Amino acid sequence: MTKRTVGTVVLLLSLTLAFFPIPLSNVVPAVAIALISLAYLEEDGILLLVAMLAGLSALAAATLTIWGMIASTKWIIDLW
């Protein structure tokens, strides 16, 4: 169960790295992936928890940014 959850989070973070082309926005997801990798190598549960929280917060920030872009586009379309 844990491996699938961590794998899903790493996959989603990798997708944000590939499809979110704002400059310097890729640093946080890349650091979260590196922390998750380090936690797996060291078999450290606390570091894995911290890395997963960092990764999920990065995903939440990306989701809120995309939501804001969609909402602002709707607002611009309503002006026309």
PyMOL Python script that loads the backbone (N, CA, C, O; Angstrom):
from pymol import cmd

cmd.read_pdbstr("""\
ATOM      1  N   MET A   1       0.827  -1.201   0.000  1.00  0.00           N
ATOM      2  CA  MET A   1       0.000   0.000   0.000  1.00  0.00           C
ATOM      3  C   MET A   1       0.863   1.254   0.000  1.00  0.00           C
ATOM      4  O   MET A   1       0.589   2.202  -0.736  1.00  0.00           O
ATOM      5  N   THR A   2       1.897   1.259   0.817  1.00  0.00           N
ATOM      6  CA  THR A   2       2.753   2.442   0.907  1.00  0.00           C
ATOM      7  C   THR A   2       3.501   2.682  -0.399  1.00  0.00           C
ATOM      8  O   THR A   2       3.651   3.825  -0.828  1.00  0.00           O
ATOM      9  N   LYS A   3       3.970   1.609  -1.030  1.00  0.00           N
ATOM     10  CA  LYS A   3       4.721   1.765  -2.273  1.00  0.00           C
ATOM     11  C   LYS A   3       3.848   2.356  -3.371  1.00  0.00           C
ATOM     12  O   LYS A   3       4.311   3.183  -4.156  1.00  0.00           O
ATOM     13  N   ARG A   4       2.588   1.935  -3.431  1.00  0.00           N
ATOM     14  CA  ARG A   4       1.696   2.479  -4.452  1.00  0.00           C
ATOM     15  C   ARG A   4       1.387   3.952  -4.188  1.00  0.00           C
ATOM     16  O   ARG A   4       1.323   4.751  -5.122  1.00  0.00           O
ATOM     17  N   THR A   5       1.197   4.308  -2.930  1.00  0.00           N
ATOM     18  CA  THR A   5       0.913   5.699  -2.588  1.00  0.00           C
ATOM     19  C   THR A   5       2.101   6.590  -2.914  1.00  0.00           C
ATOM     20  O   THR A   5       1.946   7.655  -3.512  1.00  0.00           O
ATOM     21  N   VAL A   6       3.278   6.151  -2.521  1.00  0.00           N
ATOM     22  CA  VAL A   6       4.487   6.927  -2.803  1.00  0.00           C
ATOM     23  C   VAL A   6       4.728   6.996  -4.305  1.00  0.00           C
ATOM     24  O   VAL A   6       5.108   8.046  -4.823  1.00  0.00           O
ATOM     25  N   GLY A   7       4.515   5.914  -4.991  1.00  0.00           N
ATOM     26  CA  GLY A   7       4.676   5.909  -6.444  1.00  0.00           C
ATOM     27  C   GLY A   7       3.717   6.855  -7.136  1.00  0.00           C
ATOM     28  O   GLY A   7       4.083   7.523  -8.103  1.00  0.00           O
ATOM     29  N   THR A   8       2.485   6.913  -6.642  1.00  0.00           N
ATOM     30  CA  THR A   8       1.499   7.833  -7.214  1.00  0.00           C
ATOM     31  C   THR A   8       1.903   9.279  -6.984  1.00  0.00           C
ATOM     32  O   THR A   8       1.786  10.110  -7.884  1.00  0.00           O
ATOM     33  N   VAL A   9       2.376   9.581  -5.787  1.00  0.00           N
ATOM     34  CA  VAL A   9       2.807  10.949  -5.486  1.00  0.00           C
ATOM     35  C   VAL A   9       4.008  11.339  -6.346  1.00  0.00           C
ATOM     36  O   VAL A   9       4.064  12.456  -6.861  1.00  0.00           O
ATOM     37  N   VAL A  10       4.961  10.434  -6.502  1.00  0.00           N
ATOM     38  CA  VAL A  10       6.127  10.721  -7.343  1.00  0.00           C
ATOM     39  C   VAL A  10       5.705  10.900  -8.797  1.00  0.00           C
ATOM     40  O   VAL A  10       6.228  11.773  -9.488  1.00  0.00           O
ATOM     41  N   LEU A  11       4.770  10.088  -9.267  1.00  0.00           N
ATOM     42  CA  LEU A  11       4.266  10.239 -10.635  1.00  0.00           C
ATOM     43  C   LEU A  11       3.607  11.593 -10.831  1.00  0.00           C
ATOM     44  O   LEU A  11       3.869  12.267 -11.827  1.00  0.00           O
ATOM     45  N   LEU A  12       2.760  11.999  -9.902  1.00  0.00           N
ATOM     46  CA  LEU A  12       2.094  13.297 -10.016  1.00  0.00           C
ATOM     47  C   LEU A  12       3.088  14.448  -9.936  1.00  0.00           C
ATOM     48  O   LEU A  12       2.948  15.440 -10.652  1.00  0.00           O
ATOM     49  N   LEU A  13       4.087  14.323  -9.072  1.00  0.00           N
ATOM     50  CA  LEU A  13       5.115  15.362  -9.008  1.00  0.00           C
ATOM     51  C   LEU A  13       5.916  15.425 -10.303  1.00  0.00           C
ATOM     52  O   LEU A  13       6.283  16.510 -10.754  1.00  0.00           O
ATOM     53  N   SER A  14       6.188  14.274 -10.899  1.00  0.00           N
ATOM     54  CA  SER A  14       6.913  14.253 -12.168  1.00  0.00           C
ATOM     55  C   SER A  14       6.075  14.892 -13.280  1.00  0.00           C
ATOM     56  O   SER A  14       6.616  15.567 -14.157  1.00  0.00           O
ATOM     57  N   LEU A  15       4.782  14.684 -13.244  1.00  0.00           N
ATOM     58  CA  LEU A  15       3.911  15.326 -14.235  1.00  0.00           C
ATOM     59  C   LEU A  15       3.904  16.833 -14.071  1.00  0.00           C
ATOM     60  O   LEU A  15       3.866  17.563 -15.062  1.00  0.00           O
ATOM     61  N   THR A  16       3.939  17.313 -12.823  1.00  0.00           N
ATOM     62  CA  THR A  16       4.009  18.768 -12.631  1.00  0.00           C
ATOM     63  C   THR A  16       5.341  19.316 -13.122  1.00  0.00           C
ATOM     64  O   THR A  16       5.410  20.454 -13.587  1.00  0.00           O
ATOM     65  N   LEU A  17       6.403  18.516 -13.022  1.00  0.00           N
ATOM     66  CA  LEU A  17       7.687  18.953 -13.561  1.00  0.00           C
ATOM     67  C   LEU A  17       7.634  19.077 -15.079  1.00  0.00           C
ATOM     68  O   LEU A  17       8.242  19.976 -15.660  1.00  0.00           O
ATOM     69  N   ALA A  18       6.908  18.175 -15.708  1.00  0.00           N
ATOM     70  CA  ALA A  18       6.873  18.162 -17.167  1.00  0.00           C
ATOM     71  C   ALA A  18       5.899  19.178 -17.757  1.00  0.00           C
ATOM     72  O   ALA A  18       6.167  19.742 -18.818  1.00  0.00           O
ATOM     73  N   PHE A  19       4.774  19.418 -17.087  1.00  0.00           N
ATOM     74  CA  PHE A  19       3.711  20.218 -17.698  1.00  0.00           C
ATOM     75  C   PHE A  19       3.477  21.571 -17.053  1.00  0.00           C
ATOM     76  O   PHE A  19       2.462  22.209 -17.336  1.00  0.00           O
ATOM     77  N   PHE A  20       4.371  22.031 -16.202  1.00  0.00           N
ATOM     78  CA  PHE A  20       4.181  23.310 -15.528  1.00  0.00           C
ATOM     79  C   PHE A  20       5.388  24.197 -15.829  1.00  0.00           C
ATOM     80  O   PHE A  20       6.319  24.263 -15.026  1.00  0.00           O
ATOM     81  N   PRO A  21       5.383  24.886 -16.985  1.00  0.00           N
ATOM     82  CA  PRO A  21       6.601  25.535 -17.479  1.00  0.00           C
ATOM     83  C   PRO A  21       6.884  26.934 -16.938  1.00  0.00           C
ATOM     84  O   PRO A  21       7.464  27.748 -17.656  1.00  0.00           O
ATOM     85  N   ILE A  22       6.501  27.240 -15.718  1.00  0.00           N
ATOM     86  CA  ILE A  22       6.812  28.543 -15.141  1.00  0.00           C
ATOM     87  C   ILE A  22       8.236  28.482 -14.585  1.00  0.00           C
ATOM     88  O   ILE A  22       8.587  27.516 -13.908  1.00  0.00           O
ATOM     89  N   PRO A  23       9.057  29.492 -14.858  1.00  0.00           N
ATOM     90  CA  PRO A  23      10.450  29.439 -14.395  1.00  0.00           C
ATOM     91  C   PRO A  23      10.552  29.303 -12.872  1.00  0.00           C
ATOM     92  O   PRO A  23       9.814  29.947 -12.127  1.00  0.00           O
ATOM     93  N   LEU A  24      11.461  28.469 -12.439  1.00  0.00           N
ATOM     94  CA  LEU A  24      11.768  28.174 -11.037  1.00  0.00           C
ATOM     95  C   LEU A  24      10.620  27.509 -10.275  1.00  0.00           C
ATOM     96  O   LEU A  24      10.677  27.400  -9.050  1.00  0.00           O
ATOM     97  N   SER A  25       9.596  27.069 -10.975  1.00  0.00           N
ATOM     98  CA  SER A  25       8.508  26.368 -10.292  1.00  0.00           C
ATOM     99  C   SER A  25       8.805  24.876 -10.149  1.00  0.00           C
ATOM    100  O   SER A  25       8.083  24.171  -9.443  1.00  0.00           O
ATOM    101  N   ASN A  26       9.843  24.393 -10.799  1.00  0.00           N
ATOM    102  CA  ASN A  26      10.161  22.970 -10.763  1.00  0.00           C
ATOM    103  C   ASN A  26      11.065  22.588  -9.602  1.00  0.00           C
ATOM    104  O   ASN A  26      11.330  21.404  -9.391  1.00  0.00           O
ATOM    105  N   VAL A  27      11.538  23.561  -8.853  1.00  0.00           N
ATOM    106  CA  VAL A  27      12.491  23.271  -7.792  1.00  0.00           C
ATOM    107  C   VAL A  27      11.836  22.504  -6.652  1.00  0.00           C
ATOM    108  O   VAL A  27      12.384  21.508  -6.179  1.00  0.00           O
ATOM    109  N   VAL A  28      10.675  22.955  -6.210  1.00  0.00           N
ATOM    110  CA  VAL A  28      10.015  22.331  -5.058  1.00  0.00           C
ATOM    111  C   VAL A  28       9.612  20.882  -5.340  1.00  0.00           C
ATOM    112  O   VAL A  28       9.896  20.018  -4.510  1.00  0.00           O
ATOM    113  N   PRO A  29       8.961  20.571  -6.473  1.00  0.00           N
ATOM    114  CA  PRO A  29       8.655  19.160  -6.740  1.00  0.00           C
ATOM    115  C   PRO A  29       9.913  18.296  -6.889  1.00  0.00           C
ATOM    116  O   PRO A  29       9.921  17.136  -6.477  1.00  0.00           O
ATOM    117  N   ALA A  30      10.962  18.853  -7.471  1.00  0.00           N
ATOM    118  CA  ALA A  30      12.204  18.077  -7.626  1.00  0.00           C
ATOM    119  C   ALA A  30      12.840  17.788  -6.272  1.00  0.00           C
ATOM    120  O   ALA A  30      13.361  16.694  -6.057  1.00  0.00           O
ATOM    121  N   VAL A  31      12.804  18.754  -5.356  1.00  0.00           N
ATOM    122  CA  VAL A  31      13.349  18.526  -4.010  1.00  0.00           C
ATOM    123  C   VAL A  31      12.508  17.497  -3.273  1.00  0.00           C
ATOM    124  O   VAL A  31      13.046  16.662  -2.546  1.00  0.00           O
ATOM    125  N   ALA A  32      11.191  17.548  -3.454  1.00  0.00           N
ATOM    126  CA  ALA A  32      10.325  16.560  -2.802  1.00  0.00           C
ATOM    127  C   ALA A  32      10.611  15.154  -3.328  1.00  0.00           C
ATOM    128  O   ALA A  32      10.643  14.200  -2.550  1.00  0.00           O
ATOM    129  N   ILE A  33      10.819  15.016  -4.629  1.00  0.00           N
ATOM    130  CA  ILE A  33      11.156  13.707  -5.199  1.00  0.00           C
ATOM    131  C   ILE A  33      12.502  13.229  -4.668  1.00  0.00           C
ATOM    132  O   ILE A  33      12.665  12.049  -4.361  1.00  0.00           O
ATOM    133  N   ALA A  34      13.468  14.143  -4.560  1.00  0.00           N
ATOM    134  CA  ALA A  34      14.778  13.767  -4.029  1.00  0.00           C
ATOM    135  C   ALA A  34      14.672  13.334  -2.567  1.00  0.00           C
ATOM    136  O   ALA A  34      15.335  12.380  -2.160  1.00  0.00           O
ATOM    137  N   LEU A  35      13.847  14.021  -1.773  1.00  0.00           N
ATOM    138  CA  LEU A  35      13.664  13.639  -0.375  1.00  0.00           C
ATOM    139  C   LEU A  35      12.986  12.272  -0.253  1.00  0.00           C
ATOM    140  O   LEU A  35      13.350  11.468   0.606  1.00  0.00           O
ATOM    141  N   ILE A  36      12.007  12.017  -1.111  1.00  0.00           N
ATOM    142  CA  ILE A  36      11.342  10.708  -1.097  1.00  0.00           C
ATOM    143  C   ILE A  36      12.338   9.615  -1.455  1.00  0.00           C
ATOM    144  O   ILE A  36      12.345   8.547  -0.844  1.00  0.00           O
ATOM    145  N   SER A  37      13.179   9.887  -2.449  1.00  0.00           N
ATOM    146  CA  SER A  37      14.199   8.899  -2.835  1.00  0.00           C
ATOM    147  C   SER A  37      15.182   8.643  -1.711  1.00  0.00           C
ATOM    148  O   SER A  37      15.540   7.497  -1.441  1.00  0.00           O
ATOM    149  N   LEU A  38      15.619   9.704  -1.056  1.00  0.00           N
ATOM    150  CA  LEU A  38      16.543   9.555   0.059  1.00  0.00           C
ATOM    151  C   LEU A  38      15.908   8.783   1.214  1.00  0.00           C
ATOM    152  O   LEU A  38      16.561   7.957   1.851  1.00  0.00           O
ATOM    153  N   ALA A  39      14.633   9.057   1.476  1.00  0.00           N
ATOM    154  CA  ALA A  39      13.933   8.340   2.548  1.00  0.00           C
ATOM    155  C   ALA A  39      13.830   6.850   2.237  1.00  0.00           C
ATOM    156  O   ALA A  39      13.955   6.018   3.136  1.00  0.00           O
ATOM    157  N   TYR A  40      13.604   6.511   0.973  1.00  0.00           N
ATOM    158  CA  TYR A  40      13.553   5.094   0.613  1.00  0.00           C
ATOM    159  C   TYR A  40      14.914   4.430   0.715  1.00  0.00           C
ATOM    160  O   TYR A  40      15.021   3.283   1.151  1.00  0.00           O
ATOM    161  N   LEU A  41      15.956   5.152   0.311  1.00  0.00           N
ATOM    162  CA  LEU A  41      17.301   4.574   0.404  1.00  0.00           C
ATOM    163  C   LEU A  41      17.724   4.356   1.850  1.00  0.00           C
ATOM    164  O   LEU A  41      18.343   3.342   2.175  1.00  0.00           O
ATOM    165  N   GLU A  42      17.396   5.294   2.704  1.00  0.00           N
ATOM    166  CA  GLU A  42      17.790   5.199   4.109  1.00  0.00           C
ATOM    167  C   GLU A  42      16.777   4.425   4.954  1.00  0.00           C
ATOM    168  O   GLU A  42      17.025   4.154   6.129  1.00  0.00           O
ATOM    169  N   GLU A  43      15.641   4.070   4.359  1.00  0.00           N
ATOM    170  CA  GLU A  43      14.546   3.383   5.067  1.00  0.00           C
ATOM    171  C   GLU A  43      14.136   4.143   6.323  1.00  0.00           C
ATOM    172  O   GLU A  43      14.010   3.577   7.409  1.00  0.00           O
ATOM    173  N   ASP A  44      13.932   5.447   6.136  1.00  0.00           N
ATOM    174  CA  ASP A  44      13.595   6.350   7.226  1.00  0.00           C
ATOM    175  C   ASP A  44      12.132   6.766   7.087  1.00  0.00           C
ATOM    176  O   ASP A  44      11.766   7.477   6.150  1.00  0.00           O
ATOM    177  N   GLY A  45      11.312   6.324   8.012  1.00  0.00           N
ATOM    178  CA  GLY A  45       9.887   6.601   7.957  1.00  0.00           C
ATOM    179  C   GLY A  45       9.547   8.052   8.223  1.00  0.00           C
ATOM    180  O   GLY A  45       8.628   8.597   7.612  1.00  0.00           O
ATOM    181  N   ILE A  46      10.280   8.686   9.132  1.00  0.00           N
ATOM    182  CA  ILE A  46       9.985  10.090   9.455  1.00  0.00           C
ATOM    183  C   ILE A  46      10.337  10.990   8.276  1.00  0.00           C
ATOM    184  O   ILE A  46       9.582  11.902   7.939  1.00  0.00           O
ATOM    185  N   LEU A  47      11.481  10.734   7.652  1.00  0.00           N
ATOM    186  CA  LEU A  47      11.849  11.512   6.465  1.00  0.00           C
ATOM    187  C   LEU A  47      10.860  11.266   5.330  1.00  0.00           C
ATOM    188  O   LEU A  47      10.544  12.183   4.573  1.00  0.00           O
ATOM    189  N   LEU A  48      10.375  10.043   5.209  1.00  0.00           N
ATOM    190  CA  LEU A  48       9.378   9.746   4.184  1.00  0.00           C
ATOM    191  C   LEU A  48       8.096  10.522   4.452  1.00  0.00           C
ATOM    192  O   LEU A  48       7.480  11.040   3.521  1.00  0.00           O
ATOM    193  N   LEU A  49       7.692  10.607   5.703  1.00  0.00           N
ATOM    194  CA  LEU A  49       6.503  11.380   6.055  1.00  0.00           C
ATOM    195  C   LEU A  49       6.692  12.856   5.721  1.00  0.00           C
ATOM    196  O   LEU A  49       5.801  13.484   5.147  1.00  0.00           O
ATOM    197  N   VAL A  50       7.840  13.408   6.075  1.00  0.00           N
ATOM    198  CA  VAL A  50       8.124  14.816   5.779  1.00  0.00           C
ATOM    199  C   VAL A  50       8.170  15.050   4.272  1.00  0.00           C
ATOM    200  O   VAL A  50       7.640  16.047   3.780  1.00  0.00           O
ATOM    201  N   ALA A  51       8.800  14.138   3.542  1.00  0.00           N
ATOM    202  CA  ALA A  51       8.896  14.272   2.091  1.00  0.00           C
ATOM    203  C   ALA A  51       7.534  14.151   1.428  1.00  0.00           C
ATOM    204  O   ALA A  51       7.232  14.878   0.481  1.00  0.00           O
ATOM    205  N   MET A  52       6.711  13.232   1.925  1.00  0.00           N
ATOM    206  CA  MET A  52       5.357  13.099   1.364  1.00  0.00           C
ATOM    207  C   MET A  52       4.524  14.351   1.635  1.00  0.00           C
ATOM    208  O   MET A  52       3.772  14.793   0.767  1.00  0.00           O
ATOM    209  N   LEU A  53       4.653  14.920   2.822  1.00  0.00           N
ATOM    210  CA  LEU A  53       3.944  16.164   3.122  1.00  0.00           C
ATOM    211  C   LEU A  53       4.422  17.304   2.233  1.00  0.00           C
ATOM    212  O   LEU A  53       3.619  18.113   1.768  1.00  0.00           O
ATOM    213  N   ALA A  54       5.721  17.367   2.000  1.00  0.00           N
ATOM    214  CA  ALA A  54       6.260  18.385   1.100  1.00  0.00           C
ATOM    215  C   ALA A  54       5.755  18.170  -0.325  1.00  0.00           C
ATOM    216  O   ALA A  54       5.402  19.125  -1.017  1.00  0.00           O
ATOM    217  N   GLY A  55       5.724  16.925  -0.753  1.00  0.00           N
ATOM    218  CA  GLY A  55       5.231  16.622  -2.094  1.00  0.00           C
ATOM    219  C   GLY A  55       3.757  16.924  -2.252  1.00  0.00           C
ATOM    220  O   GLY A  55       3.338  17.477  -3.269  1.00  0.00           O
ATOM    221  N   LEU A  56       2.967  16.564  -1.250  1.00  0.00           N
ATOM    222  CA  LEU A  56       1.531  16.848  -1.323  1.00  0.00           C
ATOM    223  C   LEU A  56       1.248  18.339  -1.254  1.00  0.00           C
ATOM    224  O   LEU A  56       0.309  18.817  -1.890  1.00  0.00           O
ATOM    225  N   SER A  57       2.043  19.082  -0.493  1.00  0.00           N
ATOM    226  CA  SER A  57       1.843  20.531  -0.463  1.00  0.00           C
ATOM    227  C   SER A  57       2.245  21.165  -1.791  1.00  0.00           C
ATOM    228  O   SER A  57       1.627  22.141  -2.217  1.00  0.00           O
ATOM    229  N   ALA A  58       3.262  20.630  -2.448  1.00  0.00           N
ATOM    230  CA  ALA A  58       3.634  21.121  -3.779  1.00  0.00           C
ATOM    231  C   ALA A  58       2.534  20.820  -4.791  1.00  0.00           C
ATOM    232  O   ALA A  58       2.229  21.647  -5.649  1.00  0.00           O
ATOM    233  N   LEU A  59       1.941  19.632  -4.687  1.00  0.00           N
ATOM    234  CA  LEU A  59       0.814  19.296  -5.572  1.00  0.00           C
ATOM    235  C   LEU A  59      -0.385  20.182  -5.306  1.00  0.00           C
ATOM    236  O   LEU A  59      -1.078  20.590  -6.238  1.00  0.00           O
ATOM    237  N   ALA A  60      -0.637  20.486  -4.033  1.00  0.00           N
ATOM    238  CA  ALA A  60      -1.751  21.374  -3.688  1.00  0.00           C
ATOM    239  C   ALA A  60      -1.520  22.775  -4.246  1.00  0.00           C
ATOM    240  O   ALA A  60      -2.450  23.400  -4.757  1.00  0.00           O
ATOM    241  N   ALA A  61      -0.297  23.268  -4.153  1.00  0.00           N
ATOM    242  CA  ALA A  61       0.011  24.592  -4.697  1.00  0.00           C
ATOM    243  C   ALA A  61      -0.156  24.617  -6.210  1.00  0.00           C
ATOM    244  O   ALA A  61      -0.680  25.584  -6.763  1.00  0.00           O
ATOM    245  N   ALA A  62       0.289  23.557  -6.883  1.00  0.00           N
ATOM    246  CA  ALA A  62       0.125  23.492  -8.342  1.00  0.00           C
ATOM    247  C   ALA A  62      -1.352  23.413  -8.719  1.00  0.00           C
ATOM    248  O   ALA A  62      -1.786  24.032  -9.691  1.00  0.00           O
ATOM    249  N   THR A  63      -2.117  22.648  -7.944  1.00  0.00           N
ATOM    250  CA  THR A  63      -3.549  22.538  -8.217  1.00  0.00           C
ATOM    251  C   THR A  63      -4.255  23.873  -8.024  1.00  0.00           C
ATOM    252  O   THR A  63      -5.103  24.251  -8.833  1.00  0.00           O
ATOM    253  N   LEU A  64      -3.911  24.583  -6.963  1.00  0.00           N
ATOM    254  CA  LEU A  64      -4.515  25.895  -6.731  1.00  0.00           C
ATOM    255  C   LEU A  64      -4.119  26.899  -7.816  1.00  0.00           C
ATOM    256  O   LEU A  64      -4.926  27.747  -8.199  1.00  0.00           O
ATOM    257  N   THR A  65      -2.902  26.808  -8.302  1.00  0.00           N
ATOM    258  CA  THR A  65      -2.468  27.697  -9.376  1.00  0.00           C
ATOM    259  C   THR A  65      -3.241  27.423 -10.656  1.00  0.00           C
ATOM    260  O   THR A  65      -3.679  28.353 -11.334  1.00  0.00           O
ATOM    261  N   ILE A  66      -3.407  26.159 -10.983  1.00  0.00           N
ATOM    262  CA  ILE A  66      -4.171  25.800 -12.180  1.00  0.00           C
ATOM    263  C   ILE A  66      -5.634  26.208 -12.013  1.00  0.00           C
ATOM    264  O   ILE A  66      -6.258  26.702 -12.953  1.00  0.00           O
ATOM    265  N   TRP A  67      -6.175  25.999 -10.818  1.00  0.00           N
ATOM    266  CA  TRP A  67      -7.561  26.404 -10.552  1.00  0.00           C
ATOM    267  C   TRP A  67      -7.716  27.915 -10.720  1.00  0.00           C
ATOM    268  O   TRP A  67      -8.712  28.375 -11.278  1.00  0.00           O
ATOM    269  N   GLY A  68      -6.754  28.678 -10.251  1.00  0.00           N
ATOM    270  CA  GLY A  68      -6.797  30.133 -10.402  1.00  0.00           C
ATOM    271  C   GLY A  68      -6.715  30.553 -11.854  1.00  0.00           C
ATOM    272  O   GLY A  68      -7.391  31.496 -12.267  1.00  0.00           O
ATOM    273  N   MET A  69      -5.888  29.858 -12.644  1.00  0.00           N
ATOM    274  CA  MET A  69      -5.802  30.188 -14.066  1.00  0.00           C
ATOM    275  C   MET A  69      -7.126  29.902 -14.764  1.00  0.00           C
ATOM    276  O   MET A  69      -7.567  30.685 -15.605  1.00  0.00           O
ATOM    277  N   ILE A  70      -7.764  28.782 -14.419  1.00  0.00           N
ATOM    278  CA  ILE A  70      -9.044  28.443 -15.038  1.00  0.00           C
ATOM    279  C   ILE A  70     -10.117  29.451 -14.627  1.00  0.00           C
ATOM    280  O   ILE A  70     -10.913  29.888 -15.458  1.00  0.00           O
ATOM    281  N   ALA A  71     -10.139  29.818 -13.351  1.00  0.00           N
ATOM    282  CA  ALA A  71     -11.134  30.773 -12.868  1.00  0.00           C
ATOM    283  C   ALA A  71     -10.940  32.148 -13.504  1.00  0.00           C
ATOM    284  O   ALA A  71     -11.920  32.816 -13.834  1.00  0.00           O
ATOM    285  N   SER A  72      -9.705  32.573 -13.679  1.00  0.00           N
ATOM    286  CA  SER A  72      -9.469  33.878 -14.294  1.00  0.00           C
ATOM    287  C   SER A  72      -9.811  33.853 -15.778  1.00  0.00           C
ATOM    288  O   SER A  72     -10.245  34.862 -16.333  1.00  0.00           O
ATOM    289  N   THR A  73      -9.619  32.710 -16.422  1.00  0.00           N
ATOM    290  CA  THR A  73     -10.006  32.607 -17.826  1.00  0.00           C
ATOM    291  C   THR A  73     -11.507  32.725 -17.981  1.00  0.00           C
ATOM    292  O   THR A  73     -11.987  33.367 -18.915  1.00  0.00           O
ATOM    293  N   LYS A  74     -12.254  32.113 -17.074  1.00  0.00           N
ATOM    294  CA  LYS A  74     -13.709  32.220 -17.112  1.00  0.00           C
ATOM    295  C   LYS A  74     -14.135  33.658 -16.899  1.00  0.00           C
ATOM    296  O   LYS A  74     -15.069  34.129 -17.546  1.00  0.00           O
ATOM    297  N   TRP A  75     -13.463  34.362 -16.001  1.00  0.00           N
ATOM    298  CA  TRP A  75     -13.791  35.756 -15.737  1.00  0.00           C
ATOM    299  C   TRP A  75     -13.516  36.618 -16.965  1.00  0.00           C
ATOM    300  O   TRP A  75     -14.293  37.523 -17.270  1.00  0.00           O
ATOM    301  N   ILE A  76     -12.422  36.349 -17.670  1.00  0.00           N
ATOM    302  CA  ILE A  76     -12.078  37.105 -18.870  1.00  0.00           C
ATOM    303  C   ILE A  76     -13.097  36.817 -19.986  1.00  0.00           C
ATOM    304  O   ILE A  76     -13.497  37.723 -20.716  1.00  0.00           O
ATOM    305  N   ILE A  77     -13.511  35.551 -20.108  1.00  0.00           N
ATOM    306  CA  ILE A  77     -14.491  35.205 -21.127  1.00  0.00           C
ATOM    307  C   ILE A  77     -15.830  35.880 -20.839  1.00  0.00           C
ATOM    308  O   ILE A  77     -16.529  36.289 -21.766  1.00  0.00           O
ATOM    309  N   ASP A  78     -16.189  35.997 -19.573  1.00  0.00           N
ATOM    310  CA  ASP A  78     -17.454  36.655 -19.213  1.00  0.00           C
ATOM    311  C   ASP A  78     -17.435  38.146 -19.562  1.00  0.00           C
ATOM    312  O   ASP A  78     -18.496  38.739 -19.761  1.00  0.00           O
ATOM    313  N   LEU A  79     -16.278  38.748 -19.639  1.00  0.00           N
ATOM    314  CA  LEU A  79     -16.188  40.171 -20.013  1.00  0.00           C
ATOM    315  C   LEU A  79     -16.542  40.396 -21.473  1.00  0.00           C
ATOM    316  O   LEU A  79     -17.026  41.469 -21.833  1.00  0.00           O
ATOM    317  N   TRP A  80     -16.310  39.409 -22.309  1.00  0.00           N
ATOM    318  CA  TRP A  80     -16.581  39.560 -23.728  1.00  0.00           C
ATOM    319  C   TRP A  80     -18.042  39.535 -23.935  1.00  0.00           C
ATOM    320  O   TRP A  80     -18.507  39.648 -25.069  1.00  0.00           O
TER     321      TRP A  80
END
""", "prot")
cmd.dss("prot")
cmd.show_as("cartoon", "prot")
cmd.util.cbc("prot")
cmd.orient("prot")
